[in-house]
């Protein structure tokens, strides 16, 4: 038997792990607020309609937050079962996403001139090289010291450094079609998947056998995929004057992230609908959405397990759902509001540093988000293992 003080220590470790998980998600949300918007890419946004306005989007978002919060509070008070609360939380997330798409689609697209750059683009190269070398060095050092038996962690960090360094080691046309660039992008989901398979594969498989958790994770992943596509301009449901008025289906070569991809562009003005799909978009958006969906499924399973154990107040329940799902969905909306409301003197430097496709921080956001979501997923599963061991112990008579 394990004494009560030992059990309390395990429970404290569990709560600490989950608190770190929520803090990691919050950190991602702050980065996502700054980095996820590309105002000049969305050539089909900014429509003015007589039916919808930005206020309709805001109303939908507010309603979604109220719905989500209400189901969380009712679950914490044991008024609702975990299953109903999870489906209700998804309804709130869906409303927030729909409201965000409407708000972003109807927002005017700000334009920035070179004179508003906080510093010359000539600084991008030394910044990228310095940042890439630092990431590579830290990955090697931390990997060898902290996880010497898990070289896959170090490899994921090295891949992150490669994303930052690649455009400047192979600039221009040399890099746009180089096999190394394609290998970096194609290798990212493969390596992330390998890490999850090695460290959390059986647990993830078990979690996905839970029908409610599986549906919640799949739903959140699909909502986030639609949301990413809409807020970055690769999908639009709004039209404005000057946009194409004829149905167009064309395949062209487009730069996305590090390299050029064959891109299918579909313009249907009568619906209206616009989408640009390429292998690169599918890989990056699919990887991010899948990781977010898996995190959501783990959170839903936590909530259901807590119900079976008679627990409703732990960190793994409402706080994690609010932190991971609501902030993940609301971050870009807050960003868009900031770009619309802020003066050019404030928003322009943020755009050039974080959103400009030539900035090294734009690639850092993508791979950093993948690394962060992979890490938080493993961390949350490790916390669940601690919780399971803790629940199995009883104090001595």
Secondary structure, 3 states (H helix, E strand, C coil): CCCHHHHHHHHHHHHHHHHHHHHHHHHHHHHHHHHCCCCCCCCCCCCCCCCCCHHHHHHHHHHHHHHHHHHHHHHHCCCCCHHHHHHHHHHHHHHHHHHHHHHHHHCCCCCCCHHHCCCCCHHHHHHHHHHHHHHHHHHHHHHHHHCCCCHHHHHHHHHHHHHHHHHHHCCCHHHHCCHHHHHHHHHHHHHHHHHHHHHHHHHHHHHHCCHHHHHHHHHHHHHHHHHHHHHCCCEECCCCCCCCCCCEEEEEEEEECCEEEEEEEEEECCCCEEEEEEHHHHHHHHHHHHHHHHHHHHHHHHHHHHHHHCCCCCCCCHHHHHHHHHHHHHHHHHHHHHHHHCCHHHHHHHHHHHHCCCCHHHHHHHHHHHHHHHHHHHHHHHHHHHHHHHHHCCCCC
